[in-house]
Amino acid sequence: MRADRMVSLVLLLRRRGRMTADALARELEVSTRTVLRDMEALSAAGVPVYAERGRNGGFALLPDFRAALTGLNHDEALALLVAGSRRGAQLFGLGSALASAMLKVFDALPENLRGTATGAAQRLLIDPETDLLARRVDGEELPEPIVSEVRRAVFAGRKLRIHYAAVDRPAQWRTVDPIGLVTVRGQGYLLAVRGGADRTYRLSRVLAAEALDAPAQRPDAVDLDRVWQERNTLFRNGGGDQVVVRARVDPARRKDLVATALAVRAEETVGAGAGGEDAGAEDAGRLRLDLVFQDARHAEWALWELATHAEVLSPEWLRTSLRDRAAAVAALYGV
């Protein structure tokens, strides 16, 4: 770890020029005393680093000192810099390693590629926090010890024991064969096999994890993108933690609602005077839809957005939740 930190010190000074010991300590998340010791070690190893005293002082490298070039071309450097913008590294506990790697990539670029590669990387946006419907996607903050243990089992090909809390179920211990890790819109997932069946686990619901010594039963090679697409299709067709909602909807707002749902399972036009759900001339011509949503929060958000243009028929807990929310808003603005 110290060797990596010292390389990062050199690269920071190469990129930013003179920096104080306090600034370097903040960047590397170590103490100032550690930085001073590392500077002494660098100087003893022949790295041309020197200190300037005074209000504008700090540590710096002699001009023209360069690390060895790697031969990266423009597209290779661009791919790495764009990859560095993804949240996945942070989500899987690799944020500090990614920052160090990006410093090395930037320093290794020839001068004529630095401006164009970094400028091009700024023109690409991966997994934005807000979509076109202005629905903010909150990223997950995962405990480092849990993520580290999950990651270790995935990379080492070992069985993994997790304490997992599925939706509306008590947490249970499960032993799985991990296949890979996926991050989508700020949320992390563990793809695994349990008892011969495919399983997908939200990392935010893993309460504890332990990598075991036993080897995982899994293929030596995996096309993770294909596996994710297959799991995603299964999820949309009835697997996972999705919520199925039956709603009566104004046809003029059908497109808005369907655009936010994962899938539409059934659809029919409501007839006036049919009794039960369909009673009431005011409902004639409305649509009755069976919709699949990602989870309870997704369903509540989507139906709340339509206000009186949609009425939830089931499940009852969603009707209650929307009623309570509406009552709270009415109380806030009531006379």
N, C-alpha and C positions, 0 to 999 in steps of 0.2 A: 504493500500500500504506500510506503514512503517513497519508493521509486516512482510510482505513478504520480504522486503529489508533486515531486520535484520536477518531473516533466511538465506538469501543468503550470508550475511556477514559471518555468522558462517560457512556455508558450504565452502565458498571460503578459509577461514583460515584452515578448516579441510583438504581440498584437497591440498592446495599449501604451507601450513606452514606460515611463517612470511611474511607479506605484509605491505607495507607503506600505509599511508592514501591516498596519491595521486594515487597509483595503484588501491586501492579499489574503489576510486571515479571514475576512468576511467572504471573499469569493470561494475559498477552499474549505470554509466551515471548520477551521482549526483555530488554535490560540495564536496570539502574536508571538509568543515565545517559540512556538513550533516553527513559525515562519523564519524567525531569526536563526534557529538552529539549522534549518534547511538551507538558508542562504550561505551559512558558513560551510556546509557540506558541499554545496555547488561550487563555491570558490576553491575549496580544496581539491575538487575533482577537475579543475581547469576550466570551468565555465566562466567566461568573462563578465561576471556580474559585479557591480560596484554600488556603493551607497553614497548618496549626497545628503548632507545635513542642511538644516535650515527649514524655514516655513514651507518652501516649495520642494523640499527634498524628498528622498525616497530611494528605492532600489531601481536600477536600470541595467541593461546589457550594453556592451560596447557596440557601436554602430556596425552594421553589416554582418552581425552574427546570425547564422541561419541554421536551422535543423535540416536534416537530410530530406531531399525531395522524394516523393513517392511515385511520380510518373502519372498521377491522376490527370485524365483529360477533362474537358469542360462538362460533358454530360455526366460523367461519373461523380465529379464533385457536386454538381447540381443535385443529383439523386440523393447523395448523402446529406446535403444541407437541407433539402426538403424533408427527408426522413427525420431529421432532427427537430422539425417543427411539430411532429406528431405527439399526441398526449400519451401514446402507448408506453413509451419508456418511463414516464413518470408513474403511470398507473401500475406498472409491473416492478417498481422499485429500482429502476435503472437510470433515474434522472441525473445523478451525479456522474455516472459513467458516460452518459450521453453528452453531457456538457464538456467533459474532458476530451471525448472523441472528436467533438465538433471543433474544439480549439486546435487539435492536431491536424484535422482536415484543412482548416483554414490556413494554418501555418505552412502546410505542405504545398499549398497552391502556388504556382508561379505568379509573379506580380501581375502579369497581363490577364490572368484568369480570376483574380480575387474580386474585382469590382463587378465583372459580368456575371459570375456565378452567384454571388450573394444577392445581386440586384434581381436576377431571374428568380431566385428562391423566394423573394419577397412578393412575387407576382402570383404565387400559387397558395391556395388556402385548402388545408386538409381538415375535414371534420370540424366545421365552424360551430361555435357555441349556440348560435341561434339559426333556425331554419327560416324559410320564406314565410312561414305562418307565424313568425315571431314567438315561437314556443321555445323558451330557453331550455337547453339541455345541461343539467348540472353534472359536472364531473364527480367521480367518486374518490374519496380519500380513504385509502386502504392501509391498515396497519402493516408496517414494514416487516415485522417478524413473520406474519402470516404469508405475505406475498413472497418473501424470500424462501420460505419453506416450500410453497407451491412451485415456485420457479425451479428450485433445486430438484424436485421430483420430476418435473417435466423434462429438464435438460439431461438429467442423469438416467432417465428411463427407469425410475423406481416407482413402486406402488405408493399411493398417497392416502393417508387417513385424514379425513376432514370432519369437523363438527359443523354441520350444515343446517341452517334454519330456512326451510322452504316456507312459502307464503301460507299463512294460516295453519301452520303445523309446528309442533314442538321440535326443537333442534335435536338432531340425531347424529351419531357417529357413523361414517360410511367409509369403506375402503374401496378406492377406485384405481383404475389404470389410466393415468393421465396421457392425453394425446397432444394437446397444445393449448396455447393461450391466445385469445382474440380480444381486441379492444374495438368497440364500435360506439361512436358518439359519446366518448367519455366514460363508457361502462366496460368493465372487464369481465370476461367469461373464461371458464375452464372447460375445455372439451375433454371428455373422458369416457371410459367404458366401465360399467359396473354390472357384474353378474351376466356378462355377455350382451348387455343392452347399451345402446348409445345414451349418454347423459350429457347435459349441458348445465353448468352451475354458475350462478352469478357470484363473482368474487366478493362482492359486498356482503353476501349472506354467509360467507365462510367465517365462523367464529374462532376456529383454531385449526391448525394443520400440522401434520407430522409426516415427513418423508421417511418411508420404511426402507429396510435393506433389501427386501425381495424385489426382483426385477419385474417391471410392468409387462403385462401381456399385450403387446401392441406391435404393429408392423415396424420394420426398420426405417422405412421412408413413408412420408405422408404428404398429401397435397392438401394443406390446411385450408386453402381457399375453397376447394371443392367440398371438403367436409363441412365447412361453415355454411356453404350454400345449401347443402342437403339438410343440415340441422334447421336452418332458417325456414326452409320449405315445410319441414315437419311441424315447426312451431306455428306457422301460419295455418296449417291444416288441423290443428287441434292439440299440439303438444306445448309444454312449457307452462308459464304462469299467466297465460292470457285470460281475459274476461270476455264472456259472451253477453251482449246486451241486446234486448229487444226494445225497439223504440218506434214511436209514431212520429213521422217527420213531414214537415212541409216540403212538397216536391221542389220548391224553389231553392231550398237549402240542402237538397240531397247531395249535390256535388261536393259541397263544403264538408259535410260529415264523412262521406265515403272517402274523401281524400286523406283524412286523418286516421281512418281505421286500417287495421292490418288486412281485413278481408270482409266480404259480405257473404254470409252463408245463405240467406233467404231474403226474398223481397216480394211484396204484394201490395196492391192498392186496397185501402180501407173503404168498405162500403157503408153508406149511411143506414142506420136502423137495423143493423145486423145483430145487435144485442151484445152484451159483454163488453169486450175491449172496443168494439167498433161502434157502439151506440153513440148517437149525437150527430145531427146534421152538420154541425160545424167541423166535424172530422172527415166528412165525405171528401174523397179525392186525395187524402193524405196517404203516405206510404208507410207500410210497416216493414221494418228492416231488422234482420238479425245480424249484428255486427260483431267482429272480433277485435279487441283492443289488447295492447301490449300488457297492461296490468290495470289495477284499480285506479291508480292515479291518472293514467292515460285516459281511461273511460270517463272519469269524472270531469276532467279538463275539456274533453271533446264535446260532451253533452252540455256542459255549462256555457260554452261558447255560443251555442245556438239559442239560448234563452228560451222564449216561448215558442220557437219554431220547431221544437222537438220535445217529446214527452217520453221519458223512460217508462216502459211497461214492466220490465224485469231486468236485473234482480231487484228485490225489495230494498236491499241495503243501499243501492245506488239512488233509488227514489228518495229514501230517507236523507241521504247525504246531501243531495241537491236541494231538497226542501229546507233542511237546516241552514244551508248556506244562503238560500234566498231569504229566509226569515231574518238572518243576521244582517243582511244588506238592507232589508226593508226597515228593520229596527234602527239601523244607523242613520238612514235618511228620512225616517218617518217624523211626523209632527206630533 
